[in-house]
Each structure stands twice: as C-alpha cells, then as structure tokens.
C-alpha cells in the first residue's frame, strides 16, 4: 500500500465493528466518528499530513502528543475514511471536519470567521438551508486516489441530505505562505470563480491579500487551473466559487482562499453518483 501509517491512526477493531458506516467499498468505509479514540486517530493523521509532510508549525502541546488539536474538535462532526486491511487493525486514512451553522452559533462561531468576514453569507443563509463549514481535510499519501476521495464526498453528500444544508464553505489552501508564488492561481480564481456579492466572504482588512494580482488577459488559464491543488480543483468541479482576498496562514505554511459551494449547484448526475438507495450497504 506504499507509505505506512503510524499506530496513532489505528483504532480498536471493536469500536468500528459495532458502529454504523455510511458506505463501504472493499476494505474502505466512510463514517462519522462516534468515539474519542476515532477523533484522536483523525488528529494523528492530521498531524502527519499538516506538520510532518506540509511543514506546519505545531504548538509545544501538539508536538508532545503528535496530534493536531484545537478547541473546535469538541463541537465538530468528524468524517472518517477507515481502511480495515492494514496490520490487522482499522486505520483512519482520510478525514474532514464538519461544523453545522446551528452548532457554531450555539458555541464560538465558525472557524473561518477568524480569517474572513462571514456576515453576508450568514445573512443570506436565512433564506435557505443552514450553512456547513468544511475543514481540516486530509488523506494519507498512499490513499490519495479516486476511491478514497469518492468515499469522502459520498459521506459529505449524505450529511448534506441529513441536515438540510444550503451552502458548504471553508478555506482551501495553496501550499507555501508567499502570495507572490501563487499570483497566477489567485488571479485565475478571482477572474473566473468569484462568488456573487451576497455570498462573497472577504478576508479581514488587517490580513487581506489581494487576489486580483494579474490582468485577466495575461493569465494562462489552463496552466493556472492545472497548478491548483487537487482539493480546490474538486471544489470547482462541483460549482464552487471563491471569496474576496487570500489569507496567509503562517502556522500552516499556506495561503488560504475562501470557497463557497451552493448545494443546489451540485448536479443531479453528481448526486446520483454519490448518494443512492444503497448507502447503508
């Protein structure tokens, strides 16, 4: 299977054997975490990807336990892809963190509000289904393939149906914290995928990184689109749009862009592919 995972991503077989899953393909399934042990395994995977692989800077407390942890973990739902075929124990090989609007408003608000002004988006949500914030997405290197990504999206699609979600949003990252290195990608997103005003979150003034860095006519659109991270490409394929301004996240060594996805833009063909009558199989 290529690169091995460390034991912290493993979970006790009995935990997952008796817990429901959303869908299964071969030795992989997608499910929502129902135990602290599963969440800890997801945090360990996040640490391996964000800090060991991508060069983010952990706090001393995170480095000591080798888990990516923050206060939002306690209030979010954790979507997991579990591989049951490794070393005799199931391992978390992919994860997403999901925060519904009702839960966010009952606690400390959305995570993205620390980087972006969400007031227009929140006001607009009163006209339809609630908002869902996606975050902390990662997949172990050897599992970065269509099977794992499809399972994650199938899990998200099931969650959308269960909770009457009108819009999904979150911050997607361009690796490397120098905006100049991403001028073509940022400009391409600004000129071709900017959200309408009522859905357009804006980076807070003190951290706002202009995205309109190059004239539209000077951008090689094909090259800029190819240079985008796979996650951003996936979002754009399902109708995503971007907010106004990037945000330099020095801890995670990234330039973030705000991504908003109206659920009704996810085509019936896409929905039929990932959400069907056999989700409990």
C-alpha positions in Angstrom: 0.0 0.0 0.0 3.1 2.3 -0.1 3.8 4.6 2.8 2.8 3.0 6.1 0.8 4.8 8.7 1.9 5.0 12.3 0.0 3.3 15.1 -1.7 6.5 16.3 -4.0 6.4 13.3 -5.2 2.9 14.3 -8.5 2.4 16.2 -9.7 -0.6 18.2 -11.5 -3.1 15.8 -14.5 -3.5 18.2 -15.1 0.3 18.0 -15.8 0.3 14.3 -17.2 -3.2 14.1 -20.3 -2.2 16.0 -20.7 1.4 14.8 -22.7 2.4 11.7 -20.9 3.4 8.4 -22.3 5.4 5.5 -20.8 3.4 2.6 -18.2 0.7 2.1 -16.1 -0.2 -0.9 -13.7 -3.2 -0.5 -11.7 -2.7 2.7 -12.5 1.0 2.9 -15.6 2.6 4.5 -16.7 6.2 5.3 -18.3 7.0 8.6 -18.8 9.7 11.3 -16.7 9.3 14.4 -18.6 8.2 17.4 -15.8 7.9 20.0 -12.9 9.9 21.3 -10.5 7.3 20.1 -11.6 7.8 16.5 -11.2 11.5 16.8 -7.7 11.1 18.3 -6.8 8.9 15.3 -8.0 11.6 12.9 -6.0 14.2 14.8 -2.9 12.0 14.5 -3.4 11.7 10.7 -3.9 15.5 10.5 -0.6 15.9 12.4 1.3 13.6 10.0 0.0 15.4 6.9 -0.1 19.1 8.1 3.0 19.1 10.2 5.3 16.2 9.2 4.5 16.4 5.4 3.5 20.0 4.8 5.7 21.9 7.2 3.1 23.5 9.5 4.4 24.6 12.9 2.8 22.8 15.9 2.4 24.2 19.3 4.5 22.5 22.0 1.4 20.8 23.3 0.6 19.4 19.9 4.2 18.3 19.2 4.3 16.4 22.5 1.3 14.2 21.6 1.8 14.4 17.8 -1.9 15.3 17.2 -3.4 18.4 15.5 -5.8 19.6 18.1 -7.9 22.8 18.7 -11.0 23.8 20.6 -13.3 23.2 17.6 -12.7 19.4 17.6 -15.1 19.1 20.5 -18.0 20.6 18.7 -17.5 19.4 15.2 -18.5 16.1 13.5 -15.6 14.2 12.2 -16.0 12.3 8.9 -13.6 9.4 8.5 -12.4 7.0 5.8 -11.3 3.9 7.6 -9.1 1.2 6.0 -9.8 -2.2 7.5 -6.9 -4.0 5.8 -3.8 -2.7 7.5 -1.7 -4.6 10.0 -4.8 -6.4 11.4 -6.3 -3.1 12.7 -8.5 -0.4 11.1 -6.8 2.9 10.4 -8.1 6.4 9.7 -6.7 7.2 6.2 -8.8 10.3 5.4 -10.8 12.8 7.3 -12.9 16.0 7.1 -14.2 18.2 10.0 -17.8 19.3 9.7 -19.4 22.2 11.6 -23.1 23.0 11.1 -24.4 26.5 11.5 -26.7 25.7 14.4 -23.8 24.1 16.3 -21.5 27.0 15.5 -24.0 29.6 16.7 -24.5 27.8 19.9 -20.8 27.8 20.7 -18.0 30.0 19.4 -19.0 30.6 15.8 -17.3 29.3 12.7 -13.6 28.6 12.5 -13.3 30.6 9.2 -14.6 33.7 10.9 -11.0 34.2 12.3 -9.9 34.8 8.7 -13.0 36.1 6.8 -16.0 38.3 7.4 -18.9 35.9 7.0 -21.7 38.4 7.7 -23.1 38.5 4.2 -23.1 34.7 3.9 -24.7 34.3 7.3 -27.4 36.9 6.4 -28.1 35.1 3.1 -28.4 31.7 4.9 -31.7 33.0 6.5 -33.3 32.5 3.0 -32.5 28.8 2.7 -30.9 25.8 4.4 -28.2 26.1 7.1 -24.5 26.5 6.4 -21.9 23.8 6.7 -18.3 24.6 7.3 -15.8 22.0 5.9 -12.3 22.0 7.3 -9.2 20.0 8.3 -9.4 17.9 5.2 -6.5 15.4 4.6 -5.8 12.0 3.1 -2.8 9.8 3.8 -0.4 9.8 0.8 -0.8 6.2 -0.3 -4.6 6.7 -0.2 -4.8 9.8 -2.4 -6.8 8.2 -5.1 -10.4 8.3 -6.5 -11.6 5.6 -4.2 -10.8 7.5 -1.0 -11.8 10.9 -2.3 -15.1 9.5 -3.6 -15.9 8.0 -0.2 -15.2 11.3 1.5 -17.6 13.1 -0.9 -20.2 10.4 -0.6 -20.1 10.9 3.2 -20.4 14.7 2.7 -23.3 14.2 0.3 -25.1 12.0 2.8 -24.5 14.6 5.5 -26.0 17.4 3.3 -29.2 15.4 2.9 -29.5 14.6 6.6 -29.1 18.2 7.8 -30.8 20.3 5.2 -27.6 22.2 4.2 -28.0 25.1 1.8 -24.3 26.1 1.4 -21.0 24.5 2.2 -17.9 26.6 2.7 -14.4 26.6 4.1 -10.9 27.7 3.5 -8.8 25.8 0.9 -5.0 26.1 1.0 -2.3 26.8 -1.5 0.9 25.4 -0.2 3.6 28.0 0.6 3.0 31.2 2.5 4.3 33.6 -0.1 1.4 35.1 -2.1 3.7 36.0 -5.0 4.3 32.4 -5.7 0.5 31.9 -6.2 -0.2 35.1 -8.3 -1.4 33.1 -11.3 -3.7 30.8 -9.3 -5.1 33.6 -7.2 -5.8 35.8 -10.2 -7.4 32.9 -12.1 -9.7 32.2 -9.2 -10.6 35.9 -8.9 -11.3 36.5 -12.6 -13.2 33.2 -13.2 -14.7 31.9 -10.0 -15.5 35.0 -7.8 -18.7 34.5 -5.8 -21.6 36.9 -6.2 -21.7 39.7 -3.6 -24.3 38.2 -1.4 -22.1 35.0 -0.9 -18.8 36.7 -1.0 -16.9 36.4 2.3 -14.0 38.9 2.5 -10.7 38.5 4.2 -10.4 40.8 7.2 -8.7 44.1 6.3 -5.7 43.5 8.5 -4.8 40.3 6.7 -6.4 40.8 3.3 -4.2 39.5 0.5 -5.4 40.9 -2.9 -6.2 38.1 -5.4 -6.5 40.3 -8.5 -2.8 40.3 -9.0 -2.6 39.8 -12.8 -4.8 41.2 -15.5 -7.3 38.6 -16.8 -5.9 38.7 -20.3 -2.3 37.9 -19.2 -3.2 34.7 -17.4 -2.6 31.3 -19.0 -5.9 29.9 -17.7 -5.1 26.3 -18.4 -1.7 26.4 -16.7 -3.2 28.3 -13.7 -6.1 25.8 -13.3 -3.6 22.9 -13.5 -1.5 24.4 -10.8 -4.3 24.5 -8.3 -4.3 21.8 -5.5 -6.4 18.8 -6.2 -8.9 19.7 -3.4 -9.5 23.2 -5.0 -10.0 21.5 -8.4 -12.5 19.2 -6.9 -14.4 22.0 -5.3 -14.5 23.9 -8.6 -15.9 20.8 -10.4 -18.9 20.8 -8.2 -19.7 24.5 -8.7 -17.5 26.2 -6.0 -16.8 29.9 -6.0 -14.3 32.0 -4.1 -14.4 34.9 -1.7 -12.5 38.2 -1.8 -8.9 38.0 -0.7 -6.4 35.4 0.4 -5.2 34.9 3.9 -1.6 34.0 4.8 -1.6 31.3 7.5 2.0 31.2 8.8 1.3 28.3 11.2 0.2 26.0 8.3 2.6 27.5 5.7 -0.2 28.3 3.3 -2.2 31.0 1.5 -5.9 30.3 2.1 -8.7 31.1 -0.2 -12.4 31.1 0.9 -14.5 28.6 -1.0 -18.3 28.6 -1.1 -20.4 25.8 -2.7 -24.2 26.2 -3.1 -25.6 22.7 -2.6 -28.1 23.2 -5.4 -25.2 23.6 -7.8 -24.2 20.0 -7.2 -25.7 18.5 -10.3 -28.2 15.6 -10.2 -25.6 13.5 -12.0 -23.1 14.1 -9.2 -25.7 13.5 -6.5 -26.8 10.2 -8.2 -23.2 9.1 -8.3 -22.5 9.6 -4.6 -25.9 9.3 -2.9 -28.2 6.4 -3.7 -30.5 3.8 -2.3 -27.6 1.6 -1.2 -25.8 4.0 1.1 -26.2 1.5 4.0 -24.6 -1.4 2.2 
